[in-house]
Amino acid sequence: MTMLLNVIVPVFAIILGGRISVLRGWMDTAAIRGMSDLVFYVAMPCLLFDAIVRAESLALVDSTLVFFGVTLLIYALGMVLARVLFGARFAPAAVIGLNASFGNAVMMGIPVVVAAFGPEGVTPLLGIITLHSAVILPLATILIEFGQASGAHPRAVLRATGLGLSRNPVILVMAAAFAWRAVEAPMPEVLHNLLKLFGSAGPPLALFCLGASLPPLAAGAAVIREVVLACMLRLVVSPALMLLAGSWLGFSGLSFKVAALIAGMPTGANAFLLARRTETAMEASAATVVAATVLSVFSLSVLLMLL
């Protein structure tokens, strides 16, 4: 229990500190945006690049494929249940499915994994982060655009999605790191030290910015049922399916434990950003991000205990 508290309490204390700093007016929106950009464009890419290049092995396929299957199943469940139970139209159902399946693998996943398993836990995260950035978000974008039937040609949607991916620093730095490994170039010690300095700032700053950037909580009763559905699928059903799959397939190593932990992460803020950009189910998405982050204090405690 002491070890569990040592992992959970600092993580959520930093998130709470970020939230309080905004509510009390200690930091303005511009400051938080600048810190978030530093995390997303510098600190986390440095951490990921160093982890990929220096990793002894990158056996990611097994755990990543299981995670991929569970994530797609949760997305489908979220969409189907939203349509059957709530009569949601296709586009809002696609957003609810994203809320239920898109975990916060970078801004919260990396800090929690580092706290629980140490820096070596970052390596098994690489395939999952790629999956989230390169598969789940584009899939959700296409489904939402299709549901809105705005008249946009599918090729235009795919072109815009591809352009967004080409500008994603996480995708770019991971591609560069894998290319570095492919040519088997040695990592200079001075470069490693530089990346380590920047990368070590990433996890705590990411948690602080997460707390400071949480969207306003929608209080309307109309979104409560959608929030409850998404939170149940994200925080309970998703990790439970991952643990069952691991037990059935005989997985028990670090890569699987990391994947199971990420399966229980709260909904990532990118789900809300996509909902806001497409003007679809924004209130439900914002409320889900906030509620799932708060509730994950308890769900992640249980999940870490099981792992």
C-alpha positions as CSV (number, residue, x, y, z in Angstrom):
1,M,0.0,0.0,0.0
2,T,2.9,2.4,0.8
3,M,4.4,1.7,-2.6
4,L,1.0,2.3,-4.3
5,L,0.6,5.7,-2.5
6,N,4.1,6.6,-3.4
7,V,3.1,6.3,-7.1
8,I,-0.4,7.7,-7.0
9,V,-0.2,10.6,-4.6
10,P,2.6,12.5,-6.3
11,V,1.0,12.1,-9.7
12,F,-2.4,13.5,-8.7
13,A,-0.9,16.1,-6.4
14,I,0.9,17.6,-9.4
15,I,-2.3,17.5,-11.5
16,L,-4.2,19.2,-8.6
17,G,-1.4,21.8,-8.4
18,G,-1.9,22.7,-12.0
19,R,-5.6,23.0,-11.6
20,I,-5.3,25.2,-8.5
21,S,-2.8,27.4,-10.2
22,V,-5.3,28.3,-12.9
23,L,-8.4,28.6,-10.5
24,R,-6.4,30.9,-8.2
25,G,-5.1,33.0,-11.1
26,W,-1.5,32.3,-10.4
27,M,-0.8,31.4,-14.0
28,D,-2.6,32.8,-17.1
29,T,-3.7,31.0,-20.2
30,A,-0.6,32.1,-22.2
31,A,1.8,30.7,-19.6
32,I,0.0,27.3,-19.5
33,R,0.0,27.2,-23.3
34,G,3.7,27.9,-23.4
35,M,4.4,25.2,-20.8
36,S,2.2,22.7,-22.8
37,D,4.1,23.5,-26.0
38,L,7.4,22.9,-24.2
39,V,6.2,19.5,-23.0
40,F,4.7,18.5,-26.3
41,Y,7.3,19.8,-28.7
42,V,10.5,19.5,-26.7
43,A,10.5,17.5,-23.4
44,M,8.4,14.5,-24.4
45,P,10.0,14.1,-27.8
46,C,13.5,14.2,-26.1
47,L,12.3,11.5,-23.6
48,L,10.9,9.3,-26.4
49,F,13.9,9.7,-28.7
50,D,16.4,8.8,-26.0
51,A,14.2,5.8,-24.9
52,I,14.0,4.4,-28.4
53,V,17.6,4.8,-29.4
54,R,19.1,3.5,-26.2
55,A,16.6,0.6,-25.7
56,E,18.3,-2.8,-25.7
57,S,15.3,-4.4,-27.5
58,L,12.0,-3.3,-28.9
59,A,9.7,-6.3,-28.6
60,L,6.5,-4.4,-28.9
61,V,4.3,-6.5,-31.2
62,D,2.5,-8.8,-28.7
63,S,1.3,-6.3,-26.1
64,T,0.6,-3.6,-28.7
65,L,-1.5,-5.9,-30.9
66,V,-3.6,-7.0,-27.8
67,F,-4.0,-3.3,-26.8
68,F,-5.0,-2.5,-30.4
69,G,-7.7,-5.1,-30.4
70,V,-9.1,-4.0,-27.0
71,T,-9.0,-0.4,-28.0
72,L,-11.0,-1.0,-31.2
73,L,-13.5,-3.2,-29.3
74,I,-14.0,-0.5,-26.7
75,Y,-14.5,2.1,-29.5
76,A,-17.1,-0.1,-31.2
77,L,-18.9,-0.7,-27.9
78,G,-19.0,3.0,-27.1
79,M,-20.5,3.8,-30.5
80,V,-23.0,0.9,-30.5
81,L,-24.2,1.5,-26.9
82,A,-24.5,5.3,-27.5
83,R,-26.8,4.6,-30.5
84,V,-28.8,1.8,-28.9
85,L,-29.2,3.2,-25.4
86,F,-29.3,7.0,-26.1
87,G,-30.4,7.1,-29.7
88,A,-27.3,9.2,-30.5
89,R,-26.6,10.1,-34.1
90,F,-23.6,8.7,-35.9
91,A,-21.2,11.6,-35.4
92,P,-21.9,12.1,-31.6
93,A,-21.7,8.3,-31.2
94,A,-18.3,8.4,-32.8
95,V,-17.2,11.0,-30.3
96,I,-18.5,9.0,-27.4
97,G,-16.6,5.9,-28.7
98,L,-13.5,8.0,-28.8
99,N,-14.1,9.3,-25.3
100,A,-14.3,5.6,-24.2
101,S,-11.3,4.3,-26.0
102,F,-8.7,7.1,-26.3
103,G,-6.5,7.0,-23.1
104,N,-4.1,9.7,-22.1
105,A,-1.0,7.8,-23.1
106,V,1.5,10.7,-23.3
107,M,0.6,13.5,-20.9
108,M,-0.5,11.2,-18.1
109,G,0.6,7.7,-19.3
110,I,4.3,8.4,-19.4
111,P,4.6,10.0,-15.9
112,V,2.5,7.2,-14.3
113,V,4.5,4.5,-16.1
114,V,7.8,6.1,-15.1
115,A,6.6,6.4,-11.5
116,A,5.4,2.8,-11.4
117,F,8.0,0.9,-13.5
118,G,11.0,3.3,-13.9
119,P,12.4,4.8,-17.1
120,E,12.6,1.3,-18.7
121,G,8.8,1.3,-18.7
122,V,8.7,3.9,-21.5
123,T,10.0,1.5,-24.1
124,P,6.9,-0.7,-24.2
125,L,4.8,2.5,-24.5
126,L,6.2,3.3,-27.9
127,G,3.8,1.1,-30.0
128,I,0.8,2.3,-28.0
129,I,1.6,6.0,-28.5
130,T,2.0,5.4,-32.2
131,L,-1.3,3.6,-32.3
132,H,-3.1,6.4,-30.5
133,S,-1.6,9.1,-32.7
134,A,-1.5,7.4,-36.1
135,V,-4.6,5.1,-36.0
136,I,-7.3,6.0,-33.4
137,L,-7.4,9.8,-33.9
138,P,-7.5,9.6,-37.7
139,L,-10.2,6.8,-37.5
140,A,-12.3,9.0,-35.2
141,T,-11.9,12.0,-37.5
142,I,-13.0,10.0,-40.5
143,L,-16.0,8.6,-38.6
144,I,-17.1,12.0,-37.3
145,E,-16.8,13.6,-40.7
146,F,-18.7,10.8,-42.3
147,G,-21.5,11.1,-39.7
148,Q,-21.7,14.9,-40.2
149,A,-22.1,14.3,-43.9
150,S,-20.8,17.8,-44.5
151,G,-20.1,17.1,-48.2
152,A,-16.3,16.9,-47.8
153,H,-14.8,14.4,-50.1
154,P,-13.2,11.4,-48.4
155,R,-9.8,12.3,-50.0
156,A,-10.0,15.8,-48.5
157,V,-10.6,14.3,-45.1
158,L,-7.7,11.8,-45.5
159,R,-5.4,14.6,-46.8
160,A,-6.2,16.9,-43.8
161,T,-5.7,14.0,-41.4
162,G,-2.3,13.0,-43.0
163,L,-1.2,16.6,-42.9
164,G,-1.9,16.8,-39.2
165,L,0.0,13.6,-38.5
166,S,3.0,14.9,-40.5
167,R,3.2,17.8,-38.1
168,N,2.8,15.8,-34.9
169,P,6.2,16.0,-33.0
170,V,5.6,12.6,-31.3
171,I,5.2,10.9,-34.7
172,L,8.2,12.8,-36.2
173,V,10.6,12.1,-33.4
174,M,9.7,8.4,-33.2
175,A,10.3,8.1,-36.9
176,A,13.7,9.8,-36.5
177,A,14.6,7.6,-33.6
178,F,13.7,4.4,-35.4
179,A,15.7,5.6,-38.4
180,W,18.7,6.2,-36.1
181,R,18.4,2.7,-34.7
182,A,18.1,1.3,-38.3
183,V,21.5,2.6,-39.2
184,E,23.0,1.5,-35.9
185,A,24.6,4.8,-35.2
186,P,26.0,5.2,-31.6
187,M,24.4,7.7,-29.3
188,P,27.0,10.3,-28.2
189,E,27.1,10.7,-24.4
190,V,26.7,14.5,-24.7
191,L,23.5,14.0,-26.7
192,H,22.2,11.5,-24.3
193,N,22.8,13.9,-21.4
194,L,21.1,16.7,-23.2
195,L,18.0,14.5,-24.1
196,K,18.0,13.2,-20.5
197,L,17.9,16.8,-19.1
198,F,15.0,17.8,-21.3
199,G,13.2,14.5,-21.0
200,S,13.3,14.4,-17.2
201,A,11.3,17.6,-17.2
202,G,8.6,16.1,-19.3
203,P,6.6,13.9,-16.9
204,P,6.1,16.4,-14.1
205,L,5.4,19.3,-16.4
206,A,3.0,17.2,-18.4
207,L,1.0,16.4,-15.3
208,F,1.0,20.0,-14.2
209,C,-0.2,21.2,-17.6
210,L,-2.8,18.4,-17.7
211,G,-4.4,19.7,-14.5
212,A,-4.2,23.3,-15.7
213,S,-5.6,22.5,-19.1
214,L,-8.7,20.4,-18.2
215,P,-11.7,21.8,-19.9
216,P,-14.6,23.3,-18.0
217,L,-17.0,20.6,-16.5
218,A,-20.4,20.6,-18.1
219,A,-23.1,20.4,-15.5
220,G,-26.0,19.6,-17.8
221,A,-28.0,16.4,-16.9
222,A,-28.2,15.6,-20.6
223,V,-24.5,14.6,-20.8
224,I,-24.4,12.6,-17.5
225,R,-25.4,9.3,-19.1
226,E,-22.9,9.7,-21.9
227,V,-20.1,10.5,-19.4
228,V,-21.0,7.5,-17.2
229,L,-20.9,5.2,-20.2
230,A,-17.6,6.5,-21.5
231,C,-16.0,6.5,-18.0
232,M,-17.2,2.9,-17.3
233,L,-15.8,1.7,-20.6
234,R,-12.5,3.6,-20.3
235,L,-11.7,3.0,-16.6
236,V,-13.3,-0.4,-15.9
237,V,-14.1,-2.4,-19.0
238,S,-10.9,-1.5,-21.0
239,P,-8.4,-2.6,-18.4
240,A,-10.5,-5.6,-17.4
241,L,-10.5,-6.8,-21.0
242,M,-6.8,-6.2,-21.2
243,L,-6.1,-8.2,-18.0
244,L,-8.4,-11.1,-19.3
245,A,-6.6,-11.1,-22.6
246,G,-3.2,-11.2,-20.9
247,S,-4.3,-14.1,-18.6
248,W,-5.7,-16.0,-21.6
249,L,-2.6,-15.5,-23.7
250,G,-0.1,-16.0,-20.9
251,F,1.4,-12.5,-20.9
252,S,2.9,-11.2,-17.7
253,G,6.1,-9.2,-18.5
254,L,6.8,-5.5,-18.3
255,S,5.5,-4.7,-21.8
256,F,2.1,-6.2,-21.0
257,K,1.9,-4.6,-17.5
258,V,2.5,-1.2,-19.2
259,A,-0.1,-1.9,-21.8
260,A,-2.6,-2.9,-19.2
261,L,-1.9,0.2,-17.2
262,I,-2.4,2.4,-20.2
263,A,-5.6,0.6,-21.0
264,G,-6.9,2.1,-17.7
265,M,-5.7,5.7,-18.3
266,P,-8.4,8.4,-18.2
267,T,-9.7,9.9,-21.5
268,G,-7.0,12.0,-23.2
269,A,-7.6,15.7,-23.8
270,N,-7.2,15.2,-27.6
271,A,-10.6,13.6,-27.6
272,F,-12.1,16.8,-26.4
273,L,-10.0,18.9,-28.8
274,L,-11.3,16.8,-31.8
275,A,-14.9,17.1,-30.5
276,R,-14.4,20.9,-30.3
277,R,-12.8,21.2,-33.7
278,T,-15.7,19.2,-35.3
279,E,-18.3,20.9,-33.0
280,T,-19.7,17.5,-32.1
281,A,-20.7,16.4,-28.5
282,M,-18.3,18.9,-27.0
283,E,-20.0,19.1,-23.6
284,A,-20.0,15.3,-23.2
285,S,-16.4,15.1,-24.2
286,A,-15.2,17.9,-21.9
287,A,-17.1,16.4,-19.0
288,T,-15.7,12.9,-19.7
289,V,-12.1,14.2,-19.7
290,V,-12.6,15.9,-16.3
291,A,-14.6,13.1,-14.7
292,A,-12.4,10.3,-15.9
293,T,-9.3,12.1,-14.7
294,V,-10.8,12.5,-11.2
295,L,-12.1,9.0,-11.0
296,S,-8.8,7.5,-12.2
297,V,-7.4,8.2,-8.8
298,F,-9.3,5.2,-7.6
299,S,-9.3,3.0,-10.7
300,L,-5.6,3.4,-11.3
301,S,-5.0,2.5,-7.6
302,V,-6.8,-0.7,-8.0
303,L,-5.2,-1.5,-11.4
304,L,-1.7,-0.8,-10.0
305,M,-2.5,-3.1,-7.0
306,L,-3.5,-5.9,-9.4
307,L,-0.4,-5.4,-11.5
